[in-house]
């Protein structure tokens, strides 16, 4: 029995060592970079859990799974087979590969999508949808934003859990027998509960309340919010939004036309799932080169 137990322990240890030393891809750069704090020139094999720190040139990560990630200059990230944790700097991630930044989970929604992510300080994260939409969730897995293709959004995580204060501005509609607010800053659907909400159906409103942990029953909703306060921002103007998500609205022709051109300003901030979200036209760009992208990396032979 002792020999059998020893055999099992040794076998398990060997399997763990093999898994730990199994390469997951390769890192390429036109200059120097560091892997687990050791300087490397040109290229090297990539293993699960490696810490990559770039210098003045970009580094390209080619994973065996087919995932491609480009790290900008002065960027540090920990790379795993199924995700990357960005500490600071800027990167581009293609395919359905998760990037974690300041407790946020960022994933291109399309199979051929490309997301650009930048950690600017200990709080702020910017996400640009270079190609296709990008989904952003908080640490608890609650969807806090859908970044549309060609747009950039700024995020500041405040709390980790889903049960937090919520403040959004958008159209109040009826979907699947439930009242929902379609937030036009974060582009998400929230199921809302509260007294007297029906009288604002079809209008643009600002709500504040407390998110609850229960699962939404409204189709497409990411969260349930108990509304504590509601303010009308504009009458009507929600017909196009209702049609887009398959919802119903009660708005006359005059009301719908009266606010049809009213949009949500760049200064509007939504707070969803403990994350403050705002549209952005500065900082991280959807197009252009990453910092340090002056030449293409090549493989040493």
C-alpha positions as CSV (number, residue, x, y, z in Angstrom):
1,X,0.0,0.0,0.0
2,X,2.9,2.4,0.8
3,X,4.5,1.7,-2.6
4,X,1.1,2.3,-4.3
5,X,0.6,5.6,-2.4
6,X,4.2,6.7,-3.3
7,X,3.6,5.8,-6.9
8,X,0.4,7.9,-7.0
9,X,2.1,10.9,-5.4
10,X,5.1,10.7,-7.8
11,X,2.8,10.3,-10.8
12,X,0.7,13.3,-9.8
13,X,3.9,15.4,-9.3
14,X,5.3,14.4,-12.7
15,X,2.0,15.3,-14.4
16,X,2.0,18.7,-12.6
17,X,5.5,19.4,-13.7
18,X,4.7,18.4,-17.3
19,X,1.7,20.8,-17.3
20,X,3.8,23.6,-15.8
21,X,6.5,23.3,-18.5
22,X,4.1,22.9,-21.4
23,X,4.6,25.9,-23.7
24,X,1.4,27.8,-24.7
25,X,2.9,29.9,-27.4
26,X,5.7,32.4,-28.4
27,X,6.6,36.0,-27.8
28,X,8.1,38.1,-30.6
29,X,9.6,41.6,-30.6
30,X,11.7,43.8,-32.8
31,X,13.6,44.9,-29.6
32,X,14.0,43.7,-26.0
33,X,11.5,42.7,-23.4
34,X,11.5,40.9,-20.1
35,X,9.9,37.5,-19.2
36,X,9.6,36.9,-15.5
37,X,12.0,39.9,-15.0
38,X,14.7,38.4,-17.2
39,X,15.7,40.4,-20.3
40,X,15.1,38.7,-23.7
41,X,16.1,39.8,-27.2
42,X,13.9,39.0,-30.3
43,X,11.7,36.0,-29.2
44,X,11.2,33.3,-26.7
45,X,8.8,30.5,-25.8
46,X,5.8,31.5,-23.7
47,X,4.5,29.5,-20.7
48,X,1.4,29.7,-18.7
49,X,1.7,32.4,-16.0
50,X,4.7,34.2,-17.6
51,X,5.0,37.9,-16.8
52,X,5.8,40.0,-19.9
53,X,7.2,43.5,-19.6
54,X,7.9,45.4,-22.8
55,X,10.5,48.1,-23.3
56,X,10.3,50.7,-26.2
57,X,9.0,48.2,-28.8
58,X,5.8,46.3,-29.1
59,X,5.7,42.5,-28.4
60,X,3.4,40.1,-30.1
61,X,2.0,37.0,-28.4
62,X,1.1,34.0,-30.6
63,X,-0.7,31.4,-28.5
64,X,-1.1,27.8,-29.7
65,X,-4.9,28.3,-29.5
66,X,-4.7,30.8,-32.3
67,X,-5.0,33.9,-30.1
68,X,-3.0,36.9,-31.2
69,X,-2.2,39.7,-28.7
70,X,0.0,42.8,-29.2
71,X,1.5,44.5,-26.2
72,X,2.4,48.2,-26.6
73,X,5.6,49.8,-25.3
74,X,6.0,50.1,-21.5
75,X,3.3,47.5,-20.8
76,X,3.2,44.7,-18.2
77,X,0.9,41.7,-18.4
78,X,0.6,38.2,-17.0
79,X,-0.3,35.7,-19.7
80,X,-2.3,32.5,-19.3
81,X,-3.7,30.1,-21.9
82,X,-7.2,31.4,-21.5
83,X,-6.8,35.0,-20.3
84,X,-4.3,37.8,-19.9
85,X,-4.1,40.1,-16.8
86,X,-3.0,43.7,-17.8
87,X,-1.2,45.5,-15.0
88,X,-0.5,48.7,-16.9
89,X,0.1,49.9,-20.5
90,X,-1.8,49.2,-23.7
91,X,-2.6,46.1,-25.8
92,X,-4.7,44.8,-28.7
93,X,-6.4,41.4,-28.3
94,X,-8.0,39.5,-31.1
95,X,-10.5,36.6,-31.0
96,X,-12.6,35.6,-28.0
97,X,-9.7,35.9,-25.5
98,X,-10.3,37.5,-22.1
99,X,-8.4,40.4,-20.9
100,X,-8.6,41.3,-17.2
101,X,-7.8,44.9,-16.1
102,X,-8.5,46.5,-12.7
103,X,-11.1,43.7,-11.9
104,X,-12.9,44.1,-15.3
105,X,-13.3,41.2,-17.7
106,X,-13.0,42.4,-21.4
107,X,-13.8,40.1,-24.3
108,X,-14.4,40.8,-28.0
109,X,-17.9,39.6,-28.7
110,X,-17.3,38.6,-32.4
111,X,-15.1,35.7,-33.4
112,X,-13.0,38.0,-35.5
113,X,-13.3,40.9,-33.0
114,X,-10.4,43.1,-31.9
115,X,-10.3,45.0,-28.6
116,X,-7.8,47.7,-27.6
117,X,-7.3,48.0,-23.8
118,X,-5.4,50.6,-21.8
119,X,-4.8,50.8,-18.1
120,X,-4.0,54.5,-17.4
121,X,-3.7,54.4,-13.6
122,X,-4.8,52.3,-10.7
123,X,-8.5,53.1,-11.4
124,X,-9.1,54.0,-15.0
125,X,-9.4,51.5,-17.8
126,X,-10.2,52.5,-21.4
127,X,-11.6,50.0,-23.9
128,X,-11.9,50.6,-27.7
129,X,-13.8,48.3,-30.0
130,X,-11.4,48.2,-33.0
131,X,-13.4,45.6,-34.9
132,X,-16.8,44.3,-33.7
133,X,-18.4,44.9,-30.3
134,X,-16.6,44.3,-27.0
135,X,-18.3,43.0,-23.8
136,X,-17.1,44.4,-20.4
137,X,-18.1,42.7,-17.2
138,X,-17.3,43.4,-13.5
139,X,-15.5,41.1,-11.1
140,X,-18.8,39.3,-10.3
141,X,-19.4,38.6,-14.0
142,X,-22.2,41.2,-14.4
143,X,-22.3,42.8,-17.8
144,X,-21.6,46.5,-17.3
145,X,-21.1,47.6,-20.9
146,X,-21.4,46.6,-24.6
147,X,-18.8,48.8,-26.4
148,X,-20.0,49.2,-30.0
149,X,-17.6,48.8,-32.9
150,X,-15.6,52.0,-33.5
151,X,-16.3,53.4,-30.1
152,X,-14.2,54.0,-27.0
153,X,-15.4,53.9,-23.4
154,X,-13.8,54.7,-20.1
155,X,-14.3,52.6,-16.9
156,X,-13.6,53.1,-13.2
157,X,-14.4,50.1,-11.1
158,X,-15.7,51.2,-7.7
159,X,-16.9,48.0,-6.0
160,X,-16.6,44.3,-6.9
161,X,-20.1,43.0,-6.1
162,X,-23.3,43.3,-8.1
163,X,-25.4,44.7,-5.1
164,X,-24.4,48.4,-5.5
165,X,-25.8,51.8,-6.3
166,X,-26.9,52.1,-10.0
167,X,-27.4,55.3,-11.9
168,X,-28.3,55.2,-15.6
169,X,-29.9,57.4,-18.3
170,X,-31.9,55.9,-21.1
171,X,-35.3,54.8,-22.5
172,X,-37.8,53.2,-20.3
173,X,-39.5,50.4,-22.2
174,X,-41.6,47.2,-21.8
175,X,-40.0,43.9,-22.8
176,X,-41.2,40.4,-22.1
177,X,-43.8,41.8,-19.7
178,X,-41.2,43.6,-17.7
179,X,-40.0,47.2,-17.5
180,X,-36.5,47.8,-18.7
181,X,-34.2,50.8,-19.1
182,X,-31.9,50.7,-22.1
183,X,-28.9,52.7,-21.0
184,X,-27.3,54.5,-23.9
185,X,-24.0,55.2,-22.3
186,X,-23.1,51.6,-21.5
187,X,-25.5,50.1,-24.1
188,X,-27.0,47.5,-21.7
189,X,-30.5,46.6,-20.7
190,X,-31.5,46.7,-17.1
191,X,-34.7,45.3,-15.6
192,X,-36.2,47.8,-13.3
193,X,-38.7,47.4,-10.4
194,X,-40.5,50.2,-8.6
195,X,-43.7,52.1,-8.0
196,X,-45.0,54.6,-10.5
197,X,-42.5,53.7,-13.3
198,X,-45.2,52.9,-15.9
199,X,-46.2,56.5,-16.3
200,X,-42.8,57.2,-17.8
201,X,-43.0,54.4,-20.3
202,X,-41.6,55.5,-23.7
203,X,-39.7,58.4,-22.3
204,X,-36.0,59.0,-21.7
205,X,-35.3,58.9,-18.0
206,X,-32.6,59.0,-15.4
207,X,-32.9,56.5,-12.6
208,X,-31.0,55.7,-9.5
209,X,-31.5,52.7,-7.2
210,X,-29.9,49.5,-5.8
211,X,-28.9,46.5,-7.9
212,X,-30.1,43.2,-6.5
213,X,-28.6,39.8,-7.0
214,X,-31.7,38.1,-8.5
215,X,-31.6,36.9,-12.1
216,X,-33.4,39.2,-14.6
217,X,-36.5,37.7,-16.3
218,X,-36.7,40.4,-19.0
219,X,-35.0,39.1,-22.2
220,X,-31.5,40.5,-22.7
221,X,-31.4,42.2,-19.3
222,X,-28.1,41.9,-17.5
223,X,-29.2,43.1,-14.0
224,X,-32.2,43.8,-11.8
225,X,-32.5,47.3,-10.2
226,X,-34.9,48.4,-7.5
227,X,-35.5,52.0,-8.5
228,X,-35.4,54.6,-5.7
229,X,-35.7,57.7,-7.9
230,X,-36.7,58.5,-11.4
231,X,-36.4,61.8,-13.4
232,X,-37.7,62.5,-16.9
233,X,-34.9,63.7,-19.2
234,X,-37.0,63.9,-22.4
235,X,-40.5,63.0,-23.5
236,X,-40.6,60.2,-26.2
237,X,-37.8,59.7,-28.6
238,X,-37.5,55.9,-27.8
239,X,-39.2,54.3,-30.8
240,X,-36.0,53.4,-32.6
241,X,-34.4,52.0,-29.4
242,X,-37.6,49.9,-28.7
243,X,-37.5,48.6,-32.3
244,X,-33.8,47.7,-32.0
245,X,-34.3,45.5,-28.9
246,X,-37.8,44.2,-29.7
247,X,-39.5,46.2,-26.9
248,X,-42.8,48.1,-26.6
249,X,-43.3,51.8,-26.0
250,X,-46.3,54.1,-25.5
251,X,-45.4,57.3,-27.3
252,X,-47.4,59.5,-29.6
253,X,-46.1,60.7,-33.0
254,X,-45.4,64.1,-31.6
255,X,-43.6,62.8,-28.6
256,X,-41.5,60.4,-30.6
257,X,-40.5,63.1,-33.1
258,X,-39.9,65.7,-30.4
259,X,-36.9,64.0,-29.0
260,X,-35.8,61.8,-31.8
261,X,-32.5,63.6,-32.2
262,X,-31.7,63.8,-28.4
263,X,-28.7,61.7,-27.6
264,X,-26.8,61.1,-24.4
265,X,-23.9,63.5,-24.0
266,X,-20.3,62.5,-23.5
267,X,-20.4,63.9,-20.0
268,X,-23.1,61.4,-19.0
269,X,-21.8,58.7,-16.6
270,X,-23.5,55.4,-15.9
271,X,-22.9,53.5,-12.8
272,X,-23.7,49.8,-13.3
273,X,-22.4,46.9,-11.3
274,X,-20.1,49.0,-9.2
275,X,-18.4,50.4,-12.4
276,X,-18.6,54.0,-13.5
277,X,-18.8,54.1,-17.3
278,X,-18.5,57.0,-19.7
279,X,-18.2,57.5,-23.5
280,X,-14.8,58.8,-24.6
281,X,-13.4,60.6,-27.6
282,X,-9.9,61.2,-26.2
283,X,-7.1,59.0,-24.8
284,X,-7.3,55.6,-26.3
285,X,-7.8,55.6,-30.1
286,X,-9.8,53.0,-32.1
287,X,-7.4,53.5,-35.0
288,X,-3.6,54.1,-35.3
289,X,-0.5,52.3,-34.0
290,X,0.2,51.0,-30.6
291,X,3.0,52.8,-28.6
292,X,6.3,51.4,-29.8
293,X,4.9,50.1,-33.1
294,X,7.7,51.5,-35.4
295,X,8.8,48.2,-36.8
296,X,7.5,44.6,-37.2
297,X,8.9,41.9,-34.9
298,X,10.6,39.0,-36.6
299,X,11.5,35.5,-35.5
300,X,15.2,34.8,-34.8
301,X,16.7,31.7,-36.4
